[in-house]
Amino acid sequence: MNDWPDRRTGDRSERYGRGSASPQPEGARSMPHIQRRPAQPRTPQRPQVPPQSQGYDDRYQDGGYQDGGYGNSPEPGYDSGYNTGQVYGSGSGGSDGRGGGGRRGGGDGGYVQGRPAPDWRRRIKLGALILVVTVLAVSISTYFWADSKLKREVDLSKVIERPESGDGTNYLIVGSDSREGMSAEEKKRLRTGSAEGKRTDSMMILHDGSNGPTLISLPRDSNVEIPTFVGSESGKKFEGTGRQVKLNAAYAEDGPELLVRTVEFNTGLHIDHYVEIGFGGFAKIVDAIGGVEMDIPKAFKDKKSGADFQAGKQTLNGEQSLAFVRTRYAFAGSDLDRTKNQQKFLAALASQTATPSTILNPFKLYPTMGAGLDTLIVDKDMSLWALGNMFFAMKGVTGGDGTSMNMPISGSVGGNLVWDKAKVKQLVQQLNNDEKVTVKGN
């Protein structure tokens, strides 16, 4: 007996419906015009957004068309040609398949690709790290470049019978009339002459201590005694005979080593470092920073140095600056007045060079450093750190933290200036103890 209603039997060929004579489903027989094709793999392309005015109805989901008017919905596996991970139309409904994060931008009908928000904190950290690494790399390369340019030619170990060191650091700063590296045209323009060799044109002691810097000029015409010394080149010992000469004669006789020996012997002050710069380097430094502004209280002119200045504030170029610091015959005080101008100018040069506009500008910093280092001569123990401290101590002289003065003078003999021994002794004692300087110079 058959338990199936309407004469349905267990025959597989008859289970699709009453009266069916075909093994195919009825739906397939009722729509013979539809021919399914196997889905072809296609390259994902960004579809064109239909214009809003065409009344596009955003009701495609998961490849099927809902609430439409074409009868049956496509069966699973039907390829409609639309990418369900993209959203079209105005701001209603839709999802990018990642929790709704793909639809951003509202109902303007536009398409916005979903992507994670940028991690600004990470970007800032990365940028800061790159900046630090770059600054360190530039600083390290600048250090080695500058260090390689230092001419460490003065050997202070050859100086004998030296006084004990005191507190603070003492620099002997020398401006020489060296024409090394200067062309014939430059010598003519700067009025340096063409004398062979070199002599000291200015000498100063800069003390850098806890009570502020002290800058002391040593007039080149100072009357001093040449002590016993060892020749810097020959190594031969020369016994002192009590000879009295001008201070610049010591440099002319045996160079920087004898000059240091003579200064230490006549003052009792230990010199820690030696720094020398020639005419050419001096002028190039000034030109590299764009000139030095000076306030000249009184007009003066000097044919020998080429100086011709009016009173008032003005910016001096390299040529004018060299004439300014070399002039002596235009002043009643001769060398004493010249040393005062030299102090004033060097302090202004240091103050105007150590500024952010120079230090942070490589187009000014490197030419300035290069101009100075090319002609700078220092002792063998001089480091860039010590040289930098000297530079900023020089700047402090004009910043109100320091003192500038001439070596105390008591009179003259044979045209040479005689130092006041009592005041010199007191001055040296205050410097060695790093005390505030109360001694007054000329």
C-alpha positions in Angstrom: 0.0 0.0 0.0 1.3 3.4 -0.9 1.5 5.9 2.0 2.3 8.9 -0.2 -0.6 11.3 -0.9 -1.9 11.9 -4.3 -0.4 8.7 -5.7 3.2 9.9 -5.0 5.5 6.9 -4.8 9.0 6.5 -3.7 10.1 6.6 -7.2 12.7 9.4 -7.5 11.5 10.3 -10.9 8.1 11.3 -9.7 8.9 13.3 -6.5 8.9 16.8 -8.1 5.2 17.1 -8.3 1.9 15.8 -9.6 1.9 14.8 -13.1 5.5 15.5 -13.6 7.0 13.5 -16.4 10.4 15.1 -16.2 13.2 14.7 -13.7 13.7 18.5 -13.7 12.1 20.8 -11.1 9.0 22.6 -12.1 10.6 26.0 -11.7 13.2 25.2 -14.2 10.6 24.1 -16.7 8.5 27.2 -16.3 11.4 29.5 -17.2 13.2 27.9 -20.1 14.6 31.3 -21.3 17.0 31.6 -18.4 20.4 30.0 -19.0 22.8 29.9 -16.2 26.5 30.4 -16.9 29.3 29.4 -14.6 30.6 32.4 -12.7 33.7 33.8 -14.3 36.5 35.1 -12.1 36.7 38.9 -12.5 39.1 41.5 -11.4 37.6 43.7 -8.7 37.0 47.1 -10.2 35.7 50.2 -8.6 32.2 50.7 -10.0 31.0 53.9 -11.3 28.6 55.6 -9.0 25.2 55.9 -10.6 23.9 59.5 -10.8 21.6 60.4 -8.0 19.0 61.7 -10.5 18.4 58.2 -12.0 16.6 57.1 -8.9 19.0 54.3 -8.1 17.5 52.1 -5.3 20.2 50.9 -2.9 18.8 47.6 -2.0 21.4 45.1 -3.2 22.7 43.0 -0.4 24.8 39.8 -0.6 24.4 39.5 -4.4 20.5 39.5 -4.2 17.9 42.1 -5.1 15.3 42.4 -2.3 11.8 43.8 -2.5 12.1 44.0 -6.2 9.6 43.3 -9.0 11.2 40.6 -11.0 9.7 37.6 -9.3 12.0 35.1 -7.8 15.3 36.2 -6.2 18.4 34.8 -7.7 19.5 31.6 -6.0 22.8 31.3 -4.0 25.8 31.5 -6.3 24.2 34.0 -8.7 26.7 36.5 -9.9 25.1 40.0 -10.0 28.3 41.8 -10.9 28.2 44.1 -7.9 30.8 44.2 -5.1 29.0 43.8 -1.8 31.9 45.3 0.2 31.3 48.8 -1.4 28.5 51.2 -0.6 26.7 53.4 -3.1 24.2 56.1 -3.0 23.1 58.4 -0.3 23.7 58.1 3.5 21.2 55.4 4.3 22.0 51.8 5.2 25.0 49.9 3.9 28.1 48.4 5.5 31.6 47.7 4.3 31.7 44.3 5.9 34.0 45.5 8.8 31.5 46.8 11.3 30.3 49.8 9.3 33.6 51.5 9.2 33.7 51.8 5.4 31.0 54.3 4.9 32.3 57.7 5.8 31.4 61.0 4.3 27.6 61.1 4.7 24.9 61.3 2.2 26.6 63.2 -0.6 26.3 60.2 -2.9 30.1 59.8 -2.9 32.2 56.8 -2.4 34.7 56.5 0.5 37.1 53.6 0.8 37.2 52.3 4.4 40.7 52.5 6.1 42.0 52.8 9.7 42.5 56.3 11.1 46.2 57.5 11.0 48.1 57.0 14.3 49.4 60.6 14.8 51.1 59.8 18.1 53.3 57.2 16.4 54.0 59.6 13.5 55.0 62.4 15.9 57.3 60.0 17.9 58.9 58.8 14.6 59.4 62.4 13.4 61.0 63.4 16.7 63.3 60.4 16.5 64.4 61.3 13.0 65.0 64.9 14.0 67.2 63.9 17.0 69.2 61.5 14.9 69.7 64.1 12.2 70.9 66.8 14.7 73.3 64.3 16.3 74.7 63.3 13.0 75.2 66.9 11.9 76.7 67.8 15.3 79.2 64.9 15.3 80.3 65.5 11.7 80.7 69.3 12.4 82.8 68.5 15.5 85.2 66.2 13.6 85.3 68.6 10.7 86.2 71.6 13.0 88.6 69.5 15.0 90.5 68.5 11.9 91.0 72.1 11.0 92.7 73.1 14.3 96.4 73.8 13.9 97.9 72.5 17.1 101.4 73.8 16.5 102.4 75.3 19.9 104.0 72.9 22.4 103.8 74.3 25.9 105.7 71.4 27.3 108.8 73.1 26.0 108.2 76.0 28.4 110.4 75.6 31.5 110.1 76.7 35.2 106.4 77.4 35.0 104.3 78.8 37.8 101.7 76.7 39.5 98.2 76.7 38.1 95.4 78.5 39.9 91.7 78.3 39.8 90.0 79.0 36.5 91.5 78.9 33.0 93.9 81.4 31.5 94.2 81.9 27.7 97.0 83.9 26.1 95.3 85.4 22.9 97.6 86.7 20.3 96.9 88.7 17.1 99.8 88.4 14.8 100.7 90.3 11.6 101.2 87.0 9.7 100.4 87.3 6.0 100.3 83.6 5.5 97.8 82.6 2.8 97.3 86.1 1.7 97.6 87.1 -2.0 99.4 90.2 -3.1 96.1 91.9 -3.8 94.8 91.1 -0.3 98.0 92.5 1.3 97.6 95.7 -0.7 93.9 96.0 0.1 94.4 95.3 3.9 97.5 97.5 4.1 99.5 94.8 5.8 102.7 95.3 3.9 104.9 92.4 2.7 107.3 91.9 5.6 108.6 88.3 6.0 107.9 86.3 9.1 105.4 87.5 11.7 105.2 89.6 14.8 102.6 90.1 17.5 100.2 93.0 16.9 98.2 92.5 20.0 98.3 90.3 23.2 95.7 89.6 25.8 95.1 87.4 28.8 91.6 86.1 29.2 90.8 84.5 32.6 87.6 82.4 32.7 86.5 81.7 36.2 83.5 81.5 38.5 83.5 85.3 39.1 83.1 86.1 35.4 85.6 86.5 32.7 88.5 89.1 32.9 90.2 90.4 29.8 93.6 92.0 30.3 95.5 93.6 27.4 99.3 93.4 27.4 100.6 96.4 25.4 103.2 95.3 22.8 105.5 98.1 24.1 105.5 96.7 27.6 109.0 96.6 29.2 109.8 93.0 30.2 112.8 90.7 31.0 113.7 87.8 28.8 114.3 84.9 31.2 116.2 81.6 30.8 114.5 79.5 28.1 114.9 76.4 25.9 114.7 77.1 22.1 111.5 75.8 20.6 113.4 74.5 17.5 116.9 73.8 18.7 116.2 72.5 22.1 119.2 74.4 23.4 119.0 76.2 26.7 119.6 80.0 26.7 120.5 81.5 30.1 118.8 84.7 31.1 121.0 87.8 31.3 118.4 90.2 32.6 117.8 91.7 29.1 115.0 94.2 29.0 113.0 94.3 25.8 109.6 95.1 24.5 107.1 92.2 25.0 106.6 91.6 21.3 110.4 91.1 20.8 110.0 87.8 22.7 107.7 86.4 20.1 109.9 87.7 17.3 112.9 86.0 18.9 111.6 82.4 19.4 107.9 82.3 18.7 104.9 81.4 20.9 106.8 79.3 23.4 109.2 82.1 24.4 106.3 84.5 24.5 104.4 82.3 27.0 107.6 81.8 29.0 108.2 85.6 29.2 104.6 86.4 30.2 104.6 83.7 32.9 108.0 84.9 34.2 107.0 88.6 34.4 103.5 88.0 35.8 103.7 84.8 37.8 100.4 83.7 36.1 100.2 80.2 34.6 99.0 80.2 31.0 96.8 77.1 30.3 96.2 77.7 26.5 97.6 79.6 23.6 95.5 81.0 20.7 96.8 83.0 17.7 95.1 84.4 14.7 96.6 86.3 11.7 95.5 89.3 9.7 93.8 87.3 6.9 91.8 85.1 9.2 90.6 88.0 11.3 89.2 89.9 8.2 87.6 86.8 6.8 85.7 86.1 10.1 84.2 89.5 10.1 83.1 89.3 6.4 81.6 85.8 7.0 79.2 87.1 9.7 78.3 90.1 7.6 80.3 92.7 9.5 80.5 93.9 13.1 78.5 96.9 14.4 80.6 99.4 16.4 79.7 102.6 18.2 82.7 104.9 17.6 82.6 107.8 20.0 85.0 110.1 18.1 86.1 110.3 14.4 89.7 109.4 13.6 91.9 108.8 10.6 95.2 107.0 10.2 97.1 106.7 6.9 99.3 103.8 8.0 96.4 101.5 8.9 94.0 102.9 6.4 91.5 103.9 9.1 89.0 106.6 8.3 86.0 106.5 10.6 83.2 108.9 11.5 81.7 109.1 14.9 78.5 107.1 15.6 77.2 103.5 15.1 78.3 101.8 11.9 78.9 98.3 10.6 82.6 97.5 9.8 83.6 95.0 7.2 86.8 92.9 7.3 89.0 95.5 5.9 87.7 98.3 8.1 87.8 96.1 11.2 91.5 95.3 10.7 92.2 99.0 10.3 90.3 99.7 13.5 92.2 97.3 15.7 95.6 98.2 14.2 95.4 102.0 14.5 97.7 103.5 17.1 99.2 106.7 15.7 95.8 108.5 15.7 95.5 108.4 19.5 97.3 110.3 22.2 97.6 107.2 24.3 99.2 105.3 21.3 99.4 101.6 22.2 97.3 101.9 25.4 94.4 103.4 23.4 94.8 100.8 20.7 94.5 98.0 23.2 91.2 99.4 24.5 89.8 99.5 20.9 91.0 95.9 20.4 89.2 94.8 23.6 86.0 96.6 22.5 86.1 95.1 19.1 86.8 91.5 20.0 84.1 91.5 22.6 81.6 92.9 20.0 82.8 90.3 17.5 82.2 87.4 19.9 78.8 88.8 21.0 77.5 89.2 17.5 78.9 85.8 16.3 77.4 83.8 19.1 73.8 84.4 18.1 71.1 82.0 16.9 71.1 83.6 13.4 74.7 82.5 13.0 74.9 79.2 15.0 71.6 77.8 13.6 72.3 78.9 10.0 74.7 76.6 8.3 75.2 79.1 5.5 76.8 81.5 8.0 78.1 79.0 10.6 80.4 77.0 8.4 82.0 80.0 6.5 82.6 81.7 9.9 84.1 78.6 11.5 86.1 77.9 8.4 87.5 81.4 8.1 88.7 81.3 11.7 89.9 77.7 11.9 92.0 78.0 8.7 94.3 80.6 10.3 93.9 79.8 14.0 97.0 78.4 15.7 96.6 76.8 19.2 98.6 74.7 21.6 98.7 70.9 21.4 96.4 70.4 24.4 93.6 72.7 23.1 90.3 71.0 22.6 87.2 72.3 20.7 85.4 72.4 24.1 88.1 74.7 25.6 88.1 76.8 22.5 84.3 77.2 22.7 84.6 78.2 26.4 87.1 80.9 25.5 84.8 82.2 22.8 81.8 82.5 25.1 83.9 83.9 27.9 85.0 86.6 25.5 81.3 87.3 24.8 80.6 87.6 28.5 83.0 90.5 28.8 80.4 92.7 27.0 77.5 91.0 28.7 78.0 92.7 32.0 79.4 89.6 33.6 83.1 90.4 33.0 85.8 93.0 33.3 88.2 94.4 30.7 91.3 96.4 31.5 94.9 97.1 30.5 97.8 95.8 32.5 98.5 98.4 35.3 101.3 100.8 34.2 103.5 102.8 36.6 105.5 104.7 34.0 107.9 104.3 31.0 111.6 103.8 30.4 113.2 104.3 27.0 109.8 104.5 25.3 108.7 101.2 26.9 105.8 100.9 29.3 106.7 99.7 32.8 104.2 97.6 34.7 103.1 98.5 38.2 104.6 95.5 40.0 102.5 95.8 43.2 99.2 96.0 41.3 100.3 93.2 38.9 101.0 91.0 42.0 97.6 91.8 43.5 95.9 91.2 40.1 97.5 87.8 39.6 96.7 86.7 43.2 93.0 87.5 42.6 93.0 85.6 39.3 94.7 82.6 40.8 92.2 82.5 43.6 89.4 83.1 41.2 88.3 86.1 43.2 86.5 89.2 41.9 89.0 91.5 40.3 89.3 94.9 42.1 92.6 96.1 40.6 92.2 98.9 38.1 94.3 99.1 34.9 95.2 102.0 32.7 
